[in-house]
Amino acid sequence: MQAFKANAVVETSTFAEGTLTQVPQPGRTGQIRQGDLCLTGTDIKGGRVLATKCSDAESQLWAVGQNDGNLYYRGKGANYDYGINIIGAQTAELFLTAGQAMRVRSEGSVGWFHASTADKDTLSRSATISGGGMPGSWVSVGDGSQVQVAADGTWAAKVSNLKLGNNKIALEHYTGKDLTANTSVTVTLNAPQAILAWKADPLNHNLQEFTAGANAWTVKGKTGTVTQVPQPGYPGQVRQGDLCLTGTDAPKNTWITATDCSGGENQQWNTTSEGRLLYAGPGVNKGYGIGINGSDSRAELLLLKEGWMQVVADSSTNLFAQDSHDDDLASRSATFKGRGVPGASITLNGGNTVKVARDGTWSATITGLKLGTNAVSIEQLEDHGIRTAKADSTVSFDPTEIKAEAAFPTDIAKDLTISGSAHAGAKVEIYNAAGKLVKTVSADAATGKFSAGIAAPNAGGKQTYTIKQVLQGETAAKTLTVTADYGNAVKITSPENNVEHGGGQLVFRGTGEPGSTVDLRKQGSQNIVASGTVSNSGTWSVTVANIPAADAAYSVTQSSKGANTTTSNVTLLLTATGIKAEAAFPTDIAKDLTISGSAHAGAKVEIYNAAGKLVKTVSADAATGKFSAGIAAPNAGGKQTYTIKQVLHGETAAGTVTVTADYGNAVKITSPENNVEHGGGQLEFRGTGEPGSTVDLRKQGSQDIVASGTVSKSGTWSFAAANIPAADAVYSVTQSSKGANTTTSNVTLISTVQYQPITVTAPESGSQFAPNTSVLFTGKGTPGGTVTLTPTNGAAAVSTTVDDDGNWSINRFLGNGPYTFDVKQVAAGQTSQVNGIALTPKSAAPIDQPFTVTSPATGSSAASKAVAFTGTGAAGTTVRIHTTNFTSADITTVVKNDGTWSVNKWIGNGPYVIDITQEGRVTGELRGLEINPVIGIDKPFAVISPTAGDDIRSKVQTFTGTGRHGETVTLKAISPAGLAEVSGIVNTDGTWSINRYIGDGPYAFDIIQTKDGVESGAERDFRINQPAKDDSTSEGKDQPLAVTAPADGDTFTANTQVAFTGTGKVGATITVAPASGSAVTTTVTRDGTWSVKKFLGNGPYTFTVTSTLDDATETVPGSISLTPAK
């Protein structure tokens, strides 16, 4: 359908997509619209359908059929209920026509009302009807019930109280209150079937095989065909396979035919209790019997009012029944036997399923049954799973009932015995009252008898035991309980627990089980102190002649019938002695306060301070009761109170004592006042304290004593500190007084001098000096600060003081070797320093050799010995030996002035992988040197990373690749010229890695693998920060030699890298050289530019810049002077 056009005939087309159009819901009346235009009918026969503006006009009312999905006109007039047809081919106009035509919804779509049946159950006379409809609508079922259609357009309803035979169910579909569709379904319930042979008395005819569409007939003297007939009292079919005996309503044509089983009413029959078959279909012949028409040998069947054909059962063909079952306790199974409809399914408890044999018999076994009574449901299921018969039975498995009794042997040392009988061969389990399994025995396999000894509970009184029997892992439901009375447990009645005593004779008394023996022991000992026997009245007593005068616990053990042992304990306490104590300070003030006295012998003595905190625990002498305890000082002045308690047997004894110790006055600074300002120099400190105590002045955070004194008898002290630095600082005065008591008083001093960190103006690190002469070190610092010049070679340090103008100088004699100095300033409570000032003598010029490792060779072996590592390098730099394959301390040495180095390292028995690096003003490395190597892997030589042409600037780059294990890989710089070579060793896994610092400019390397100096692989002209060699096909752009930055007279940030940039001829080597110190070089790139960085310290610099190309040298006019920014 195409887009509506106002007041025009609506068209359809096969060329273009249809336009989205709104139509009424099925079963409702409404408009068909696109936006503001609606489909409009007419009262003219065969009139065209137009699109007009939507209104309330009846000519715009339409309906969609609930069942067929067709559009119907609902406007009043001649065309009411007409459908829509089309005139034309690919493009056509719409017009009204009688009958069905244009459909907007196919059958089966959501909302299409339909129904079907399922889950028919003959026994319960019920079935489930389901189908589809309009979501949200209601479906009314013939029995008056209603169900709502779900959101997916489906519905389902269960109908009950059906009759055997055909049941017609009316269904109605309601949208709101409107009936929008209706239909019906027929539910056929066939009766349960029986298997019977036919006999037509008195002619003795047998029913023959059915032929579709022909009259049913019998033959005399020929075996009849097995046929299914309804059970008595249940209307149903008479069938052979898919053919059923079919009656008729015609009174003059009463022949009985065989037709396809349809469930129709004319295929319904009844079997009477006498075995006669009667027609149960509708019409005049209902209730008629079956007669035969023909000779003695063959006859056809017909309906007769007095029809006398009878169905007779024999011994093998009968109604459904469960006749017997055989039960097997050992396997927990039962086999059921019975009769049923041939081909039907017989299920036991909905699980095990068998088919009924052709002779109508069946046999099925059910397993997994339990001890006790098992309910078994037997069902017969016929066509489509319809249950047509059911029987219930039970199977009971009851083992032999258990019998038992409990008895104590005459010998009281022997266990209780539980004996009796159970199911032969069963496992007998005996549980105590707590449900714990205490014994397991097996009943005799022939007699079922058993006997079990039961371990004593070691408790008095009656003990109850439950006996169970287990057959093949299953516990029988019936159990038996027996009771055994172990009698009274032993109990000590005198003396009472925790009674105090002073030693000597003591009588122990108590109760127990008559006739039992009782033994008294000291707890923790097996020695019997005394023994006795419980009297017939249940009492006992024993006398101990000499109980020691000491705390102790005693146990009485009773041995009674059933090997039962019970125990009772009592604790005796020695009468406590009262506590006495006093506090005293030793003459030596460095020793702790002593609290001493006496307590109960062996008691634990606890001493508490006034806050209730336990400060000391000691033990009173086990013989004399004396004690002495040193008390840690409170580190506070004044009187301290201590409470002393004694603890016996884990309990604090009554009666405590309190002592007081006076620690005297705490120290206090009275002058200078806190936060006073000072400019350094001598300063007098005064204060108060405990007479005779020592007082020490320290700078806070330091253990060094600045000044000391003693507190006078009047309780005052004073001393002068000779040289207090002009710096902010906190000072502490510590007083050491009697009882090792320490008190402290603090004062803060504020400096009037401004702090200035240390600087060194001369000499410059890296410069040279005349050997065996004095060199003047100068610089800036904080007035009054202490400056110390320390050589790193362990020679003596020299110190001086910064003058009032902030200047300092030290004259230091230097010999003829290289020196490295550290300069440190301590001022105003702060420390600053400048480290690593390296100086070399002019007469002994250092030699810089390429960094190499001459020994040991990679791959060499060493076993538990010191190995000498030797090589060459740049004088004064540090060589580090670092083990990489496990944790081992690094070994370092310094390259000698002649450019050689050596150091020893202990090598064990295992493999070592070692990196050897040169650190300092010139760097170098040899990585992956192997000693005691494992067997290695050889791989083709290749460079994996980085990739030629990569842009890598101002960072250390790791070059990686593969090669032959143990061989050497070297990075040789083609440009910039003069760069040191860097090498590494190929690892045992055939990989290698080399670290190389890459600056801002272009680089080109030859990366070469060698063995014993012979090349074994190479990557030539490997370029970084410029196009790879294969990409460089055009010539570069030369520019005039110039420096673009920095400009002459610029300042720089001290102790940082400063970038120099400029222009020149492509490929030329640019050298940036300071007046003193090392130069840096770079290469002009293809665009005629260059850049390089130089580390600058904190002094002024003057540079010259030169360009070298093809042995021709050009210099930038003038020089560049730079100074550090202030």
Secondary structure, 3 states (H helix, E strand, C coil): CCCCCCCEECEEECCCCCCCCECCCCCCEECCEECCEEEECCCCCCCECEEEECCCCHHHCEEECCCCCEEEECCCCCCCCCEEEEEECCEEEEEEECCCCCECCCCCCCCCCEEEEEEEECCCCEEEEEEECCCCCEEEECCCCEEECCCCCEEEEEECCCCCEEEEEEEEEEECCEEEEEEEEEEEECCCEEEEEEEECCCCEEECCCCCCCECEEEECCCCCCEEEECCCCCECCEECCEEEECCCCCCCCECEEEECCCCHHHCEEECCCCEEEECCCCCCCCCEEEEEECCCEEEEEEECCCCCEEECECCECCCEEEEEEEECCCCEEEEEEECCCCCEEEECCCEEEECCCCCEEEEEECCCCCEEEEEEEEEECHHHCEEEEEEEEEEECCCCCEEEEECCCCCCCCEEEEEECCCCCEEEEECCCCCEEEEEECCCCCCEEEEEECCCCCCCEEEEEEEEEECCEECCCCEEEEEECCCCCEEEECCCCEEECCEEEEEEEECCCCCEEEEEECCCCCEEEEEECCCCCEEEEEEEEECCCCEEEEEEEEEHHHEEEEEEEEEEECCCCCEEEEECCCCCCCCEEEEEECCCCCEEEEECCCCCEEEEEECCCCCCEEEEEECCCCCCCEEEEEEEEEECCEECCCCEEEEEECCCCCEEEECCCCEEECCEEEEEEEECCCCCEEEEEECCCCCEEEEEECCCCCEEEEEEEEECCCCEEEEEEEEEHHHEEEEEEEEEEECCCCCCCEEEECCCCCEECCCEEEEEEEECCCCCEEEEEECCCCCCEEEECCCCCEEEEEEEECCCCEEEEEEEEECCEEEEEEEEEEEECCCCCCEEEEEEEECCCCECCCCEEEEEEEEEECCCEEEEEECCCCCCCEEEECCCCCEEEEEEEECCCCEEEEEEEECCCCEEEEEEEECCCCCCEEEEEEEECCCCCCCCCEEEEEEEEEECCCEEEEEEEECCCCCCEEEECCCCCEEEEEEEECCCCEEEEEEEEECCEEEEEEEEEEECCCCHHHCCCCCCCCCCEEEECCCCCEECCCEEEEEEEECCCCCEEEEEECCCCCEEEECCCCCEEEEEEEECCCCEEEEEEEEECCEEEECCCCEEEEECC
